[in-house]
């Protein structure tokens, strides 16, 4: 008996869970987008906030969600 192959929808696949890690270096929060590009933002406080982020790399712009300390907007590293 042959099984049919189903196409898996790619809709929403570019978002990742909020379990990704981040680094704090010299007052900046460094995060990595799902495609591996490094992004940085200035840390404003230790308060943890769930963000909907978009990669700052002009050729990427991948969206994802992540919980981080309170930050300003992302910049390309």
C-alpha positions in Angstrom: 0.0 0.0 0.0 1.4 3.3 -1.1 1.1 6.4 1.2 0.4 9.7 -0.4 2.9 12.5 0.4 1.3 15.6 1.7 2.6 19.0 1.2 3.2 20.8 4.5 2.1 24.4 4.5 5.0 26.9 4.8 2.6 29.5 6.2 3.9 30.7 9.6 7.0 28.6 9.4 9.4 31.6 9.6 8.3 32.4 13.1 10.1 30.6 15.9 9.3 30.1 19.5 10.2 32.5 22.3 12.7 29.9 23.6 15.6 31.3 21.5 18.6 32.6 23.5 20.1 36.0 23.4 23.4 37.6 24.7 23.9 40.9 26.5 27.2 42.5 25.6 28.2 46.0 26.8 24.6 47.0 27.3 23.4 45.6 24.0 21.1 42.7 23.4 22.4 40.4 20.6 19.8 38.1 19.0 20.0 35.8 16.0 17.2 35.6 13.4 15.9 32.2 12.3 18.2 32.4 9.2 21.3 33.1 11.3 21.8 36.8 11.0 23.0 38.7 14.1 20.9 41.7 15.2 21.5 44.0 18.1 19.5 46.5 20.2 20.3 48.7 23.1 19.0 47.2 26.4 16.7 49.6 28.2 15.8 47.5 31.3 15.8 44.0 32.7 12.0 43.8 32.3 11.2 40.8 30.1 8.9 41.6 27.1 7.6 39.3 24.3 8.5 41.0 21.0 7.5 40.3 17.4 10.9 41.0 15.7 12.0 41.4 12.1 15.6 40.8 11.0 17.5 44.1 10.4 19.4 42.5 7.5 18.0 44.2 4.3 18.1 41.0 2.3 16.5 38.9 5.0 13.7 40.6 7.0 12.6 37.3 8.6 10.0 37.7 11.3 10.1 35.8 14.6 8.9 36.1 18.2 11.1 36.2 21.2 11.0 37.3 24.9 13.9 39.7 25.7 14.8 42.3 28.2 13.2 45.6 27.2 15.1 46.9 24.1 15.1 49.6 21.5 14.7 48.6 17.8 17.0 46.1 16.1 20.0 47.1 14.0 22.2 44.9 11.8 25.5 43.8 13.4 
